[in-house]
């Protein structure tokens, strides 16, 4: 037994050897519960370390801690230099998570080329590398032209029905299957790992959802990458086949429940270790048995604590030496300086790539655009019909006499019976545009948050770059739909009613859409998850509606304005004020007392300025609310940029909520 232990310890690299790889001393606790017990280990460069264990053993927590994400205690250092690893943000470690979220409207080839170009490759080199990577992972040219789609489309494509199921994009086919998506995620992760910078690559179940052939193809690519780049590759594998295990897995870390290590070393000698150390409880590896499944059975058995206690006792002296080397490491972290040295595209190039990606993501969803067009035009037709003014037809001779009394000018007038309906019409138009823009923004935030969180944590680009690209790509379409709603509104009023609408509401509504769209982006940036963004967005919008709505019955003169701060921050309030001022300022009200409002302050109004005064909207100028909407848009963009730039950990929480799958 002593000879076996000596032989095993000798398999572990000498601590003083200047070899590539990483060493760690880590533990993870959450709410007083131990997720990953204090453990010391090493992953050697040029080798593939497989992490196996039952559900809840802490495999995902170990991978996150190795790349310096999540809440953990300890340190990860470069085995050759003793320098602490910076993790994802520093560029010397990579992580492939379980979710596999991507920009659904992009094709497979576009996603992969984006990764190569973001790391600094030219367009020609990125195209060549993309083709080679697609061949390496068995993704055909037909698959390369397909849209990635979301998880539901991927599950539908993987089923027995027709591929894509009507999810065509420009006739190029439907969404990729779950297995193709997973291979694409691995290819993207390797594309982002530029040789010479990375020391560690962690992958959380890279073969999940793949058949045996595809899984072997992925693991073989990972092993080749580790060998060629001299990088330590650590992968949590789920039910690897015997052939995959024997051919490509170099080392193995067996985790037992509560995150305790039962074995860490050579995969070939793992069965010999258990058979010689625990001949009664473990025994020998049965013939025709998958070694990975046998080790997993041992880690899940009732004797798992015995295996872990024995491992801790046998390697305590070795771990004490490693801990001493950690204590001698005094090299300070230089995260900001290292991030500046990362090889990536230039700032103009990054911004151009982000704008192009956001533009494709927004414009290619034809169903969403059709629904938005239907809602925009439909509300522009429905609201004037619902709040129609019952105005009598005007006599041309009477209209000429009115103009002579006004001095011959073309001053606009409005029937006094239309005042309340016109206030309601313009108010609900602003509310409709605001709600449509906010819902669209929150929906995109929920879809993009995992991908953006991963890329921001990696340091591919900054939060301000992403926000600016989003604004350039998405705000024009939001403003265009809002302006179309305003134009439809004016056309419907003047074509079906015996009255006219004031200046076109297209510009104020476009600014309202920009302000509420950026508000949705800001909500997504400051909240800890996509679900929280959706939960916060609805009550916040209701609050804006409450402080922004104007009572058509009028407001008593001299009544002090309440909630002044909230009204200043409400885009709905500024939109309603702007629309009403543009509609009523400087006009005359026609009609006798019988056609006046039956109650409220508006019953005594004689002119449009009188209406504004009794509504509490005495106008000092029409442009001030529009300037306020533009300022709110800028404020929301600034909040988004600051939150994304300073909240890398928060962004990663969107991707990896720490109470996650083990």
VOGU-3710 file (C-alpha; in Angstrom, 3 decimals, decimal comma):
1> xxxxxxxxxx> 0,000/0,000/0,000  2,851/2,385/0,851  4,474/1,622/-2,495  1,225/2,460/-4,254  0,922/5,755/-2,402  4,526/6,614/-3,198  3,939/5,765/-6,842  0,845/7,956/-6,962  2,498/10,924/-5,273  5,338/10,657/-7,746
11> xxxxxxxxxx> 2,817/11,010/-10,573  2,041/14,496/-9,340  4,473/17,053/-10,716  7,231/18,306/-8,403  6,208/21,530/-6,747  9,363/23,278/-7,756  9,168/22,321/-11,438  8,753/25,266/-13,783  5,917/23,768/-15,825  2,811/25,307/-17,295
21> xxxxxxxxxx> -0,407/24,863/-15,382  -2,267/26,288/-12,415  -2,399/25,542/-8,716  -5,257/26,438/-6,425  -6,320/26,567/-2,833  -10,061/27,215/-2,796  -13,237/26,891/-0,809  -16,789/28,077/-1,448  -19,446/28,772/1,158  -22,893/30,245/0,760
31> xxxxxxxxxx> -25,220/31,234/3,597  -23,181/29,185/6,041  -23,358/26,058/3,854  -20,182/24,532/2,469  -20,470/24,158/-1,288  -16,822/23,337/-1,967  -14,673/22,114/0,911  -11,175/23,622/1,258  -9,131/21,906/-1,406  -5,659/22,175/-2,890
41> xxxxxxxxxx> -4,919/20,971/-6,391  -3,131/21,426/-9,666  -4,130/21,289/-13,320  -1,143/20,662/-15,566  -0,528/22,489/-18,812  -1,048/20,491/-21,990  -3,380/18,037/-20,266  -7,133/17,595/-19,938  -8,426/17,368/-16,358  -11,931/15,912/-16,077
51> xxxxxxxxxx> -14,074/16,836/-13,073  -16,717/14,244/-12,220  -19,051/13,798/-9,301  -22,697/13,467/-8,364  -25,150/16,337/-8,617  -24,512/18,873/-5,888  -20,862/17,958/-5,456  -19,687/21,459/-6,407  -18,324/20,908/-9,919  -19,680/24,192/-11,284
61> xxxxxxxxxx> -18,607/26,050/-8,136  -15,063/24,758/-8,566  -14,930/25,890/-12,202  -16,250/29,340/-11,360  -13,779/29,752/-8,544  -10,906/28,709/-10,811  -11,667/31,579/-13,193  -12,200/34,038/-10,314  -15,963/34,444/-10,573  -18,615/34,093/-7,907
71> xxxxxxxxxx> -18,045/34,121/-4,149  -15,048/32,025/-3,118  -12,146/32,020/-0,695  -8,603/31,242/-1,771  -6,328/31,832/-4,692  -5,388/30,447/-8,105  -1,800/30,936/-9,290  0,305/30,171/-12,333  2,346/27,077/-11,447  5,405/28,297/-13,372
81> xxxxxxxxxx> 5,624/31,889/-12,115  3,589/31,917/-8,916  1,566/34,884/-10,142  -2,118/34,955/-9,214  -4,419/34,405/-12,185  -6,639/37,333/-13,059  -9,417/35,076/-14,292  -11,914/35,984/-16,979  -11,491/39,723/-16,588  -7,715/39,498/-16,834
91> xxxxxxxxxx> -7,670/37,423/-19,989  -5,626/34,485/-18,694  -8,573/32,138/-18,099  -11,674/31,145/-20,044  -15,008/29,628/-19,056  -17,743/27,885/-21,014  -20,925/27,751/-18,943  -23,855/25,392/-19,180  -26,429/27,796/-20,605  -25,114/28,087/-24,166
101> xxxxxxxxxx> -26,941/31,383/-24,767  -26,103/33,216/-27,992  -27,543/36,021/-30,113  -30,420/34,143/-31,693  -30,788/36,234/-34,855  -27,191/35,697/-35,954  -26,072/32,750/-38,039  -23,562/30,176/-36,820  -20,843/31,614/-39,037  -21,536/35,184/-37,899
111> xxxxxxxxxx> -21,291/34,243/-34,216  -17,954/32,526/-34,742  -16,539/35,294/-36,939  -17,567/37,876/-34,342  -15,442/36,058/-31,751  -12,391/35,943/-34,009  -12,702/39,576/-35,063  -13,234/40,775/-31,494  -9,939/39,202/-30,468  -8,140/41,233/-33,138
121> xxxxxxxxxx> -8,114/39,084/-36,272  -8,558/40,721/-39,666  -11,660/39,960/-41,703  -9,773/37,648/-44,053  -8,013/35,776/-41,255  -11,247/35,566/-39,266  -13,041/34,050/-42,259  -10,296/31,439/-42,749  -10,157/30,564/-39,053  -13,945/30,366/-38,954
131> xxxxxxxxxx> -14,068/27,868/-41,814  -11,366/25,728/-40,205  -13,161/25,745/-36,860  -16,488/24,825/-38,453  -14,848/21,825/-40,129  -13,113/20,876/-36,889  -16,390/20,692/-34,978  -18,374/19,032/-37,753  -20,582/22,019/-38,606  -21,420/21,881/-42,313
141> xxxxxxxxxx> -21,834/24,843/-44,643  -25,594/24,432/-44,468  -25,498/24,657/-40,678  -23,121/27,629/-40,856  -25,781/29,637/-42,736  -28,537/28,813/-40,276  -29,708/31,181/-37,616  -28,732/30,178/-34,089  -32,218/30,738/-32,625  -33,172/30,431/-28,971
151> xxxxxxxxxx> -33,386/27,378/-26,730  -36,994/26,599/-27,660  -36,211/26,733/-31,359  -33,181/24,530/-30,778  -35,302/21,951/-28,963  -37,886/22,048/-31,758  -35,185/21,633/-34,385  -33,774/18,650/-32,503  -37,166/16,937/-32,518  -38,778/14,876/-35,181
161> xxxxxxxxxx> -40,507/17,693/-37,029  -39,210/19,654/-39,965  -35,995/21,472/-39,255  -36,566/25,061/-38,307  -40,336/24,810/-38,199  -40,917/28,053/-40,075  -38,184/30,002/-38,294  -36,560/31,060/-41,543  -34,332/34,105/-41,856  -34,086/35,355/-45,418
171> xxxxxxxxxx> -34,744/31,828/-46,638  -31,614/30,435/-45,026  -33,294/27,805/-42,871  -34,364/27,385/-39,273  -32,625/27,332/-35,932  -29,775/24,959/-35,203  -30,243/21,905/-33,004  -29,160/21,682/-29,380  -26,091/19,606/-30,242  -24,992/22,014/-32,959
181> xxxxxxxxxx> -25,475/24,923/-30,580  -23,277/23,249/-27,972  -20,495/22,590/-30,456  -20,728/26,202/-31,583  -20,353/27,403/-27,975  -17,174/25,348/-27,564  -15,829/26,664/-30,877  -16,518/30,269/-29,801  -14,780/29,723/-26,467  -11,692/28,372/-28,199
191> xxxxxxxxxx> -11,809/31,243/-30,685  -11,665/33,732/-27,816  -8,711/31,927/-26,218  -5,758/33,537/-27,922  -2,614/31,480/-27,603  0,123/32,902/-25,432  -2,320/34,595/-23,036  -4,413/31,809/-21,567  -3,227/29,545/-18,805  -6,526/27,902/-17,948
201> xxxxxxxxxx> -9,682/26,944/-19,810  -12,690/25,675/-17,843  -15,727/24,091/-19,459  -18,934/23,159/-17,675  -20,332/20,032/-19,336  -19,176/20,813/-22,896  -20,600/17,489/-24,125  -24,064/17,976/-22,646  -26,770/17,160/-25,212  -24,324/15,655/-27,716
211> xxxxxxxxxx> -24,278/12,158/-29,133  -21,211/9,984/-28,581  -19,573/10,898/-31,909  -20,076/14,645/-31,465  -18,964/14,461/-27,824  -15,761/12,682/-28,801  -15,171/15,287/-31,506  -15,489/18,110/-28,969  -13,265/16,491/-26,351  -10,638/15,641/-28,974
221> xxxxxxxxxx> -10,573/19,302/-30,026  -10,145/20,378/-26,407  -7,303/17,923/-25,905  -5,590/19,122/-29,080  -5,949/22,719/-27,943  -4,430/21,869/-24,553  -1,494/20,060/-26,153  -0,745/22,640/-28,827  -1,151/25,680/-26,541  0,262/24,127/-23,341
231> xxxxxxxxxx> -2,880/25,264/-21,513  -4,541/23,495/-18,608  -8,043/22,432/-19,683  -10,479/21,591/-16,878  -13,842/20,183/-17,977  -16,790/18,919/-15,972  -17,903/15,888/-17,985  -21,318/14,308/-17,762  -21,338/10,559/-18,442  -18,315/10,338/-20,769
241> xxxxxxxxxx> -18,031/7,170/-22,831  -15,283/4,612/-22,206  -13,556/5,402/-25,488  -13,611/9,137/-24,800  -12,301/8,565/-21,283  -9,439/6,273/-22,234  -8,319/8,244/-25,284  -8,498/11,882/-24,258  -8,794/12,305/-20,459  -5,367/12,726/-18,836
251> xxxxxxxxxx> -6,263/13,539/-15,232  -9,400/13,334/-13,136  -10,779/15,106/-10,081  -13,440/13,061/-8,281  -15,689/15,227/-6,134  -17,902/13,721/-3,449  -20,940/15,419/-1,873  -20,231/18,656/0,032  -17,469/19,459/-2,427  -14,844/17,151/-0,943
261> xxxxxxxxxx> -12,065/15,685/-3,086  -11,902/11,898/-3,195  -9,172/11,727/-5,826  -7,079/14,107/-7,936  -4,462/12,723/-10,276  -3,874/10,557/-13,302  -7,028/9,108/-14,843  -5,233/5,904/-15,812  -4,102/5,159/-12,254  -7,354/6,164/-10,517
271> xxxxxxxxxx> -8,823/2,602/-10,510  -5,500/1,220/-9,209  -5,470/3,779/-6,391  -8,947/2,888/-5,150  -8,366/-0,847/-5,553  -5,115/-0,808/-3,560  -6,164/1,710/-0,914  -9,702/0,403/-0,348  -9,686/-3,261/-1,396  -12,873/-4,052/0,532
281> xxxxxxxxxx> -15,020/-0,938/0,081  -14,010/-0,098/-3,495  -12,528/-3,258/-4,944  -11,220/-3,583/-8,469  -12,660/-2,069/-11,590  -14,936/-4,730/-13,104  -14,221/-5,804/-16,635  -16,237/-4,209/-19,435  -17,097/-1,291/-17,132  -16,794/2,390/-17,925
291> xxxxxxxxxx> -14,108/3,787/-15,555  -15,904/7,136/-15,323  -19,180/5,522/-14,250  -17,333/3,329/-11,736  -15,608/6,348/-10,178  -18,913/8,210/-10,085  -20,527/5,278/-8,262  -17,741/5,378/-5,677  -18,159/9,123/-5,138  -21,916/8,647/-4,653
301> xxxxxxxxxx> -21,665/5,605/-2,366  -21,982/5,471/1,414  -18,197/5,192/1,680  -17,530/8,555/0,004  -16,576/10,188/3,314  -14,073/7,411/3,957  -12,458/8,007/0,569  -12,275/11,767/1,183  -10,859/11,394/4,711  -8,182/9,048/3,444
311> xxxxxxxxxx> -7,270/11,400/0,602  -7,005/14,367/2,955  -4,846/12,437/5,415  -2,549/11,029/2,721  -1,966/14,349/0,968  -2,029/16,700/3,945  1,736/17,109/3,881  1,663/17,810/0,152  -1,110/20,369/0,639  0,811/22,110/3,435
321> xxxxxxxxxx> 3,750/22,615/1,066  1,432/24,072/-1,576  -0,185/26,397/0,982  3,263/27,585/2,022  4,038/28,430/-1,597  0,802/30,439/-1,738  1,808/32,393/1,349  5,176/33,201/-0,215  3,446/34,642/-3,285  3,328/38,405/-2,818
331> xxxxxxxxxx> 2,935/39,560/-6,421  0,112/42,142/-6,432  -2,726/41,981/-8,929  -2,583/44,311/-11,889  -5,991/43,813/-13,390  -6,325/47,165/-15,065  -2,862/47,054/-16,579  -3,305/43,498/-17,779  -6,642/44,266/-19,356  -5,000/46,996/-21,392
341> xxxxxxxxxx> -2,484/44,474/-22,700  -5,107/41,992/-23,835  -5,069/41,338/-27,553  -8,377/42,504/-28,920  -9,706/44,643/-31,725  -9,266/48,399/-31,690  -11,970/50,606/-30,212  -13,480/51,721/-33,575  -13,452/48,133/-34,782  -15,104/46,845/-31,600
351> xxxxxxxxxx> -17,782/49,513/-31,808  -18,455/48,699/-35,463  -18,775/44,986/-34,673  -21,138/45,647/-31,767  -23,323/47,979/-33,829  -23,519/45,449/-36,654  -24,444/42,640/-34,279  -27,116/44,682/-32,495  -28,539/45,855/-35,809  -28,830/42,275/-37,089
361> xxxxxxxxxx> -30,381/41,141/-33,814  -33,045/43,846/-34,033  -33,868/43,927/-37,738  -33,959/40,213/-38,562  -36,891/39,281/-36,351  -39,615/39,804/-38,947  -42,433/38,536/-36,744  -41,658/41,029/-34,011  -41,490/43,864/-36,516  -44,791/42,810/-38,044
371> xxxxxxxxxx> -46,422/42,780/-34,608  -44,918/46,160/-33,725  -46,148/47,599/-37,000  -49,616/46,198/-36,383  -49,702/47,581/-32,843  -48,345/50,980/-33,896  -50,738/51,545/-36,783  -53,631/49,830/-35,019  -53,396/52,095/-31,982  -53,009/55,107/-34,254
381> xxxxxxxxxx> -56,374/54,215/-35,812  -58,170/52,948/-32,712  -57,453/55,841/-30,339  -58,910/58,615/-32,581  -61,997/56,487/-33,163  -62,385/55,817/-29,451  -61,915/59,459/-28,444  -63,757/60,925/-31,430  -64,929/64,526/-31,149  -68,618/65,091/-31,834
391> xxxxxxxxxx> -68,034/68,363/-33,670  -70,675/69,882/-35,963  -69,623/70,604/-39,557  -68,302/74,100/-40,032  -69,934/76,654/-42,342  -67,307/78,183/-44,689  -68,912/81,656/-44,395  -68,868/81,408/-40,601  -65,207/80,390/-40,705  -64,363/83,464/-42,813
401> xxxxxxxxxx> -66,136/85,753/-40,350  -64,135/84,221/-37,484  -60,870/84,848/-39,310  -61,831/88,479/-39,946  -62,541/88,931/-36,237  -59,068/87,466/-35,481  -57,437/89,979/-37,771  -57,356/87,892/-40,924  -54,797/85,409/-39,572  -54,900/81,625/-39,832
411> xxxxxxxxxx> -55,083/81,003/-36,114  -56,302/77,482/-35,395  -59,450/76,870/-33,378  -60,945/73,823/-31,703  -64,499/73,024/-30,764  -64,897/73,359/-27,017  -66,595/69,959/-26,793  -63,439/68,251/-28,036  -61,142/69,424/-25,246  -61,571/66,473/-22,879
421> xxxxxxxxxx> -61,416/63,920/-25,698  -58,327/65,565/-27,158  -56,544/65,490/-23,771  -57,332/61,792/-23,379  -56,308/61,007/-26,972  -52,877/62,589/-26,692  -52,263/61,222/-23,197  -52,994/57,624/-24,161  -50,941/57,977/-27,338  -47,906/58,880/-25,249
431> xxxxxxxxxx> -48,633/56,029/-22,845  -48,961/53,518/-25,693  -45,644/54,501/-27,266  -43,885/54,409/-23,899  -45,201/50,960/-23,012  -44,355/49,449/-26,408  -40,785/50,780/-26,261  -40,184/49,665/-22,675  -41,528/46,160/-23,243  -39,345/45,736/-26,333
441> xxxxxxxxxx> -36,257/46,950/-24,460  -36,852/44,631/-21,494  -37,419/41,696/-23,826  -34,090/42,309/-25,576  -32,352/42,734/-22,215  -33,648/39,345/-21,088  -32,377/37,695/-24,294  -28,983/39,395/-24,437  -28,096/39,560/-20,742  -26,340/36,156/-20,472
451> xxxxxxxxxx> -24,189/36,733/-23,563  -23,345/40,336/-22,691  -22,534/39,390/-19,100  -20,110/36,735/-20,273  -18,406/39,064/-22,753  -18,147/41,974/-20,313  -16,651/39,753/-17,635  -14,125/38,497/-20,146  -13,191/42,073/-21,064  -13,967/41,854/-24,781
461> xxxxxxxxxx> -15,402/45,367/-24,644  -16,542/47,959/-22,138  -20,002/48,750/-20,875  -19,995/52,173/-22,546  -19,158/50,573/-25,902  -22,066/48,152/-25,629  -24,524/50,889/-24,615  -23,418/53,185/-27,421  -23,744/50,370/-29,951  -27,221/49,524/-28,665
471> xxxxxxxxxx> -28,280/53,150/-28,961  -26,973/53,485/-32,508  -28,559/50,224/-33,663  -31,913/50,207/-31,871  -33,049/53,748/-31,139  -33,631/54,669/-34,811  -36,141/51,845/-35,229  -37,886/52,738/-31,958  -38,154/56,367/-33,005  -39,369/55,386/-36,482
481> xxxxxxxxxx> -42,227/53,268/-35,106  -43,219/56,036/-32,685  -43,161/58,652/-35,445  -45,301/56,370/-37,605  -47,806/56,172/-34,753  -47,913/59,975/-34,546  -48,373/60,354/-38,301  -51,158/57,751/-38,313  -52,820/59,535/-35,401  -52,868/62,896/-37,195
491> xxxxxxxxxx> -54,081/61,359/-40,447  -56,913/59,497/-38,734  -58,135/62,532/-36,782  -58,186/64,868/-39,753  -59,688/62,343/-42,163  -62,573/61,111/-39,998  -63,471/64,096/-37,817  -64,591/67,652/-38,485  -61,504/69,030/-36,777  -57,755/69,192/-37,095
501> xxxxxxxxxx> -54,865/68,077/-34,936  -52,175/70,567/-34,019  -48,512/70,130/-34,997  -47,673/66,527/-35,807  -46,995/64,488/-32,648  -44,359/62,422/-34,470  -41,297/64,173/-32,987  -42,430/64,196/-29,321  -43,501/60,555/-29,581  -40,161/59,599/-31,154
511> xxxxxxxxxx> -38,310/61,225/-28,254  -40,628/59,424/-25,840  -39,752/56,087/-27,422  -36,042/56,868/-27,109  -36,370/57,840/-23,444  -38,406/54,770/-22,443  -36,285/52,398/-24,541  -33,121/53,557/-22,819  -34,972/53,334/-19,509  -35,455/49,618/-20,164
521> xxxxxxxxxx> -31,750/49,274/-20,921  -30,875/51,045/-17,663  -33,191/48,757/-15,701  -31,498/45,725/-17,199  -28,060/47,122/-16,363  -28,712/47,782/-12,670  -30,762/44,692/-11,797  -29,089/41,387/-10,794  -30,914/39,185/-13,297  -33,097/39,238/-16,378
531> xxxxxxxxxx> -36,080/38,115/-14,307  -35,493/40,974/-11,868  -35,380/43,438/-14,769  -38,775/42,245/-15,996  -40,182/42,317/-12,458  -38,910/45,847/-11,785  -39,797/47,322/-15,161  -43,561/46,877/-14,854  -44,147/48,649/-11,488  -41,659/51,353/-12,431
541> xxxxxxxxxx> -43,571/52,059/-15,620  -46,851/52,125/-13,677  -45,301/54,710/-11,357  -44,301/56,824/-14,345  -47,858/56,571/-15,657  -49,360/57,659/-12,345  -47,220/60,777/-12,092  -47,418/61,507/-15,817  -51,130/61,221/-16,517  -53,181/64,418/-16,753
551> xxxxxxxxxx> -56,729/64,543/-15,438  -58,967/65,606/-18,371  -61,448/67,149/-15,918  -58,920/69,808/-15,127  -56,957/70,872/-12,093  -58,068/73,597/-9,706  -56,135/76,848/-10,153  -53,409/77,399/-7,580  -53,110/73,727/-6,673  -49,482/72,935/-5,889
561> xxxxxxxxxx> -47,783/70,277/-7,931  -47,029/67,074/-6,083  -44,230/64,583/-6,662  -42,163/67,125/-8,483  -39,043/64,936/-8,647  -40,928/61,938/-10,011  -42,594/64,097/-12,633  -39,219/65,367/-13,774  -37,958/61,791/-14,129  -41,068/60,511/-15,915
571> xxxxxxxxxx> -40,792/60,391/-19,719  -44,563/59,921/-19,884  -45,103/63,190/-18,029  -42,834/65,138/-20,363  -44,449/63,546/-23,405  -47,989/64,373/-22,294  -47,036/67,937/-21,382  -45,325/68,447/-24,735  -48,229/67,061/-26,749  -50,852/69,082/-24,873
581> xxxxxxxxxx> -48,879/72,309/-25,121  -48,395/71,851/-28,855  -52,098/71,137/-29,240  -53,677/73,904/-27,117  -51,218/76,773/-27,035  -52,577/79,896/-28,704  -55,831/78,427/-30,067  -59,421/79,576/-29,616  -62,237/77,382/-28,383  -65,426/77,503/-30,446
591> xxxxxxxxxx> -68,934/76,483/-29,395  -71,586/77,586/-26,983  -72,021/76,802/-23,300  -73,945/73,622/-24,075  -70,859/72,114/-25,693  -68,494/72,923/-22,858  -67,192/70,351/-20,380  -69,947/69,611/-17,875  -67,684/69,749/-14,795  -64,191/70,533/-13,560
601> xxxxxxxxxx> -61,831/73,371/-14,340  -62,239/72,920/-18,092  -65,904/74,038/-17,887  -64,756/77,669/-17,659  -61,991/77,508/-20,287  -62,346/79,975/-23,169  -58,994/79,540/-24,953  -56,328/76,888/-25,351  -54,025/78,772/-22,994  -56,826/78,764/-20,444
611> xxxxxxxxxx> -57,064/74,968/-20,816  -53,341/74,579/-20,170  -53,496/76,844/-17,147  -56,403/74,944/-15,608  -54,637/71,625/-16,282  -51,557/72,926/-14,469  -49,515/72,986/-17,691  -49,077/76,722/-18,205  -46,704/76,762/-21,150  -43,478/78,716/-21,080
621> xxxxxxxxxx> -42,422/77,109/-24,321  -43,167/74,042/-26,368  -39,605/72,797/-26,671  -38,751/72,446/-22,975  -40,413/69,014/-22,537  -38,668/67,699/-25,638  -35,335/68,877/-24,270  -36,176/67,095/-21,039  -36,904/63,879/-22,970  -33,536/64,142/-24,703
631> xxxxxxxxxx> -31,837/64,690/-21,339  -33,598/61,658/-19,857  -32,379/59,569/-22,785  -28,801/60,682/-22,130  -29,165/60,043/-18,385  -30,491/56,523/-18,957  -27,624/55,749/-21,335  -25,103/57,083/-18,823  -26,592/54,968/-16,019  -26,445/51,894/-18,240
641> xxxxxxxxxx> -22,828/52,513/-19,205  -21,687/53,107/-15,627  -23,571/50,090/-14,295  -22,213/47,747/-16,962  -18,666/49,111/-16,720  -18,425/48,867/-12,953  -20,623/45,814/-12,438  -18,757/42,966/-14,103  -19,741/40,654/-11,270  -23,362/41,735/-11,594
651> xxxxxxxxxx> -23,305/41,054/-15,303  -21,906/37,619/-14,681  -24,730/37,019/-12,197  -27,041/37,273/-15,211  -25,082/34,467/-16,796  -24,225/32,484/-13,683  -26,651/33,119/-10,810  -24,667/31,641/-7,956  -27,486/29,432/-6,614  -27,096/27,458/-9,829
661> xx> -26,761/23,969/-11,091  -23,844/22,074/-9,555
//
